[in-house]
Structure formats: C-alpha cells, structure tokens
C-alpha cells in the first residue's frame, strides 16, 4: 500500500464527509475519521490507480469537460421536458449500439456515466468495446452516434 495514496484518499474522503455532514461535534467528526480510514484503506488504489505522469493533464481536461457535459445535460433536460409535455408525445424509444474507440476501463466508465447523466439516454451495457444505449427517441440516439461525447472523453484520457 502506498502511504501517499492512502493519505490523499483519506483526506479527500474525510473532507467530503465533513462537507456533507455539516456537523462538527465529537461524535460526527469521530465517526468521519473512523469511516474515512476504512473507506481509504479499501479504495485508495481505485482513486489513484493511474500513476503515470499525465495525471495532471487528464485532471485538467476532465475539469474542462464538465461545463460542456453540464450544457449537454441542460439541453437534454429541455428536450425530454418538451417530449413529455407535448400532446403528441414524440417518444420513439430505441436501443442503439456502437463500437467505442476508448481503450481504458476508466474512459469507458466516464463515457457510460456521461451518457446516463444526460436525460433521454441510459447506458444499458458494455460488452467488450460495444456500448448498448437506450434512447428516448431517434434524435438523442443520432446525437450520441455522431460521437462528440466519445471524442471528448477520448481527449480527456489521451486516447484520441
């Protein structure tokens, strides 16, 4: 176990605990300390698995990706709301598949979560390098198949 990875994970988890609990009495802080040690011990290698020199670049690229993703989520929310409120209910559900260019599990997970976070689309499964996605209608499915989100995720993880 790398002590730096453990310590960094512990500090992140403890800070998150304190932020979410918003109680700073002995009991809550003590519980946070104990729980954070357990979680950090169990998961320190997951958070800091990537030990390569490009970690900072990937982190900065991910942070730059977030505003674009939030914008896509807002657009998709508007689209789903229009579909739900429209008298004609233009809902045409379908399952689309596409082969991904992403190689790492972390990049594939980021793409799957980005798809699922965007209303109107849900990642059903990933088998090898094929994604199965449920879409509420043809337009969201077509937008997904254009590959903009996949290219942006590939850029984050330097797989482009």
C-alpha positions as CSV (number, residue, x, y, z in Angstrom):
1,X,0.0,0.0,0.0
2,X,1.4,3.4,-0.9
3,X,1.2,5.7,2.0
4,X,0.8,8.8,-0.1
5,X,-2.2,7.3,-2.0
6,X,-3.8,6.2,1.3
7,X,-3.2,9.6,2.9
8,X,-4.6,11.5,-0.1
9,X,-7.6,9.3,-0.3
10,X,-8.2,9.6,3.4
11,X,-8.1,13.4,3.3
12,X,-10.4,13.6,0.3
13,X,-12.9,11.2,1.9
14,X,-12.8,13.0,5.3
15,X,-13.2,16.4,3.7
16,X,-16.2,15.1,1.8
17,X,-17.7,13.6,5.0
18,X,-17.3,16.8,6.8
19,X,-18.8,18.8,3.9
20,X,-21.8,16.6,3.7
21,X,-22.4,16.0,7.4
22,X,-22.1,19.7,8.4
23,X,-21.9,18.5,12.0
24,X,-18.7,19.3,13.8
25,X,-19.4,17.7,17.2
26,X,-17.1,15.0,18.6
27,X,-19.4,12.1,17.6
28,X,-19.8,13.1,13.9
29,X,-16.1,14.1,13.4
30,X,-15.0,10.9,15.2
31,X,-17.3,8.8,13.0
32,X,-16.0,10.6,10.0
33,X,-12.4,9.9,10.9
34,X,-13.1,6.2,11.5
35,X,-15.2,5.7,8.4
36,X,-12.7,7.7,6.3
37,X,-9.9,5.4,7.4
38,X,-11.9,2.3,6.4
39,X,-13.0,3.7,3.1
40,X,-9.5,5.0,2.3
41,X,-8.0,1.6,3.2
42,X,-10.5,-0.2,1.0
43,X,-10.3,2.1,-2.0
44,X,-7.1,4.0,-2.1
45,X,-5.8,2.1,-5.1
46,X,-9.0,2.9,-7.1
47,X,-8.7,6.6,-6.7
48,X,-5.0,6.8,-7.5
49,X,-4.6,3.8,-9.7
50,X,-3.2,6.0,-12.5
51,X,0.4,6.6,-11.6
52,X,1.5,7.9,-14.9
53,X,3.0,11.3,-15.4
54,X,-0.1,12.6,-17.3
55,X,-2.4,12.6,-14.3
56,X,-2.5,16.4,-14.0
57,X,-3.2,16.8,-17.8
58,X,-6.1,14.3,-17.5
59,X,-7.5,16.1,-14.5
60,X,-7.4,19.5,-16.2
61,X,-9.0,18.1,-19.3
62,X,-11.7,16.5,-17.2
63,X,-12.4,19.8,-15.4
64,X,-12.6,21.5,-18.9
65,X,-15.1,18.8,-20.0
66,X,-17.5,19.4,-17.1
67,X,-19.0,22.7,-18.4
68,X,-19.7,21.0,-21.8
69,X,-21.3,18.0,-20.1
70,X,-23.5,20.2,-17.9
71,X,-24.6,22.1,-21.0
72,X,-25.5,18.8,-22.7
73,X,-27.4,17.8,-19.7
74,X,-29.4,21.0,-19.7
75,X,-30.2,20.7,-23.4
76,X,-31.3,17.1,-22.9
77,X,-33.5,18.1,-20.0
78,X,-35.2,20.6,-22.2
79,X,-35.7,18.1,-24.9
80,X,-37.1,15.5,-22.5
81,X,-39.4,18.1,-21.0
82,X,-40.7,19.1,-24.4
83,X,-41.4,15.5,-25.3
84,X,-43.1,14.8,-22.0
85,X,-45.3,17.9,-22.2
86,X,-46.1,17.7,-25.9
87,X,-49.7,16.5,-26.7
88,X,-48.4,14.2,-29.5
89,X,-45.7,12.7,-27.2
90,X,-42.9,12.3,-29.7
91,X,-41.3,9.4,-27.9
92,X,-39.9,6.7,-30.0
93,X,-37.7,4.5,-27.7
94,X,-34.9,2.5,-29.2
95,X,-31.7,0.7,-28.2
96,X,-28.6,1.8,-30.2
97,X,-25.2,0.1,-30.3
98,X,-21.9,1.5,-31.2
99,X,-18.3,0.3,-31.1
100,X,-16.2,2.6,-29.0
101,X,-12.7,3.8,-29.7
102,X,-11.9,4.0,-26.0
103,X,-9.4,1.5,-24.6
104,X,-9.2,2.0,-20.8
105,X,-11.9,0.9,-18.4
106,X,-11.8,4.4,-16.8
107,X,-12.5,6.1,-20.1
108,X,-15.3,3.7,-20.9
109,X,-16.8,4.2,-17.5
110,X,-16.6,8.0,-17.9
111,X,-18.4,7.8,-21.2
112,X,-21.1,5.4,-19.9
113,X,-21.7,7.7,-16.9
114,X,-21.8,10.8,-19.2
115,X,-24.4,9.1,-21.4
116,X,-26.5,8.1,-18.4
117,X,-26.3,11.5,-16.8
118,X,-27.8,13.0,-20.0
119,X,-31.6,12.7,-19.8
120,X,-33.2,10.7,-22.5
121,X,-30.3,8.2,-22.8
122,X,-29.2,5.4,-20.5
123,X,-26.2,3.1,-20.9
124,X,-27.6,-0.4,-20.6
125,X,-24.4,-2.5,-21.0
126,X,-20.9,-2.5,-22.3
127,X,-19.7,-5.8,-23.8
128,X,-16.0,-5.7,-24.8
129,X,-15.9,-2.5,-26.9
130,X,-19.6,-2.3,-27.8
131,X,-22.0,0.1,-25.9
132,X,-25.7,-0.6,-25.7
133,X,-27.7,2.5,-25.0
134,X,-31.4,3.1,-24.6
135,X,-32.6,6.4,-26.1
136,X,-36.0,8.1,-25.7
137,X,-36.2,8.9,-29.4
138,X,-34.3,9.0,-32.7
139,X,-32.8,12.4,-32.2
140,X,-30.9,11.7,-29.0
141,X,-29.8,8.4,-30.4
142,X,-28.5,10.1,-33.6
143,X,-26.7,12.8,-31.5
144,X,-25.0,10.1,-29.5
145,X,-24.0,8.2,-32.6
146,X,-22.3,11.3,-34.0
147,X,-19.6,10.6,-31.4
148,X,-18.9,14.1,-30.0
149,X,-19.2,12.9,-26.4
150,X,-17.0,9.9,-27.1
151,X,-14.3,12.1,-28.8
152,X,-14.3,14.5,-25.8
153,X,-13.9,11.6,-23.3
154,X,-11.1,10.1,-25.5
155,X,-9.4,13.5,-25.4
156,X,-9.5,13.6,-21.6
157,X,-7.9,10.2,-21.3
158,X,-5.4,10.8,-24.2
159,X,-6.9,8.1,-26.3
160,X,-7.6,10.2,-29.4
